[in-house]
Amino acid sequence: MRIARAAEAAGRDAAEVRLLAVSKTWPADSVREAAAAGQCAFGENYVQEGAEKVDALAGLGLEWHFIGPLQSNKTRLVANRFVWVHSIDRLKIAERLSAQRDAHLPPLEVCIQVNVSGEASKSGVAPGELPELAHAVAGLPRLRLRGLMAIPEPTSDVALQRARFATLRQLRDQLNADGLALDTLSMGMSDDLEAAIAEGSTMVRVGTAIFGSRS
Ligand SMILES: *Cc1c(COP(=O)(O)O)cnc(C)c1O
C-alpha cells in the first residue's frame, strides 16, 4: 500500500506513520465497513455531522479525531466525543476544550494547525505566532499538546509539497528545542501523502483514497 511504499522510499519504518481515515460526508455504514476491515482511527471535519457519527457508532471502540474548523460555540460538542483535535488555531478554542473536557476522561490529545502556505491559505496560526500559542496550549490542564498539523495549498508540484511539509517539521523541531516534547506531525492527504511521509509525517489524513471521491 502507499504508506508502506512511501515509508520504505524515505528509509522510515511504516509503523511510524498512522493512517487516519477521513470519513467526512460518508455515512456511518461506510465507517462500519472500514472498521470491519481493520481501520480504527477516523477523522471528521464538521462538528454536527461528526458528533452524530460518533454517537451512532459508540460501542465499536473507534478512535475519533476532529480535524476541521472549530468555532468557540461548538467546542462542547467536540470536547468529550473525540480523542484528538488537530485543528487548534487560537488559544480561546484550546481553553474552552480544556475547560469542557470531562475530568474522568484522559486529557484531549491536540495538534496546532499551522498556516504553512502564507496567504494562499486562511486556516491555521501564522508561523510567527506559533511559539506563543504552543507554550500556552501546552500549559492547559486537560489538553496534551502532541504536535502540529497543516493543510498546504493543493499543488501537483512535489518539490513545493515537500517544502511546505519540511516547514512544518522544522517548526516542530524548533518547539522541541525550546522545551516542548511534540511527537506528532499530522500532514499528508490523498494527493500528497508521499511527500508528507518523506518529510516526517507521523499521521496521514486520507479520505478520497479510502472512501472514493466526495460528491
Ligand atoms: C478532507 C480532509 C482530508 C482528506 O482529504 P482527501 O484529499 O480526501 O484525502 C484531510 N484533512 C482534512 C483537514 C480534510 O478536511
PDBQT file of the ligand as one rigid body, heavy atoms in Angstrom, charges set to zero:
ROOT
HETATM    1  C1  LIG A 301     -10.997  16.273   3.717  1.00  0.00    +0.000 C 
HETATM    2  C2  LIG A 301      -9.774  16.365   4.549  1.00  0.00    +0.000 A 
HETATM    3  C3  LIG A 301      -8.762  15.403   4.451  1.00  0.00    +0.000 A 
HETATM    4  C4  LIG A 301      -8.797  14.255   3.464  1.00  0.00    +0.000 C 
HETATM    5  O1  LIG A 301      -8.645  14.734   2.174  1.00  0.00    +0.000 OA
HETATM    6  P1  LIG A 301      -8.539  13.717   0.912  1.00  0.00    +0.000 P 
HETATM    7  O2  LIG A 301      -7.967  14.554  -0.154  1.00  0.00    +0.000 OA
HETATM    8  O3  LIG A 301      -9.932  13.254   0.634  1.00  0.00    +0.000 OA
HETATM    9  O4  LIG A 301      -7.661  12.595   1.314  1.00  0.00    +0.000 OA
HETATM   10  C5  LIG A 301      -7.676  15.522   5.307  1.00  0.00    +0.000 A 
HETATM   11  N1  LIG A 301      -7.578  16.521   6.197  1.00  0.00    +0.000 NA
HETATM   12  C6  LIG A 301      -8.518  17.461   6.317  1.00  0.00    +0.000 A 
HETATM   13  C7  LIG A 301      -8.360  18.522   7.337  1.00  0.00    +0.000 C 
HETATM   14  C8  LIG A 301      -9.634  17.419   5.489  1.00  0.00    +0.000 A 
HETATM   15  O5  LIG A 301     -10.561  18.380   5.606  1.00  0.00    +0.000 OA
ENDROOT
TORSDOF 0
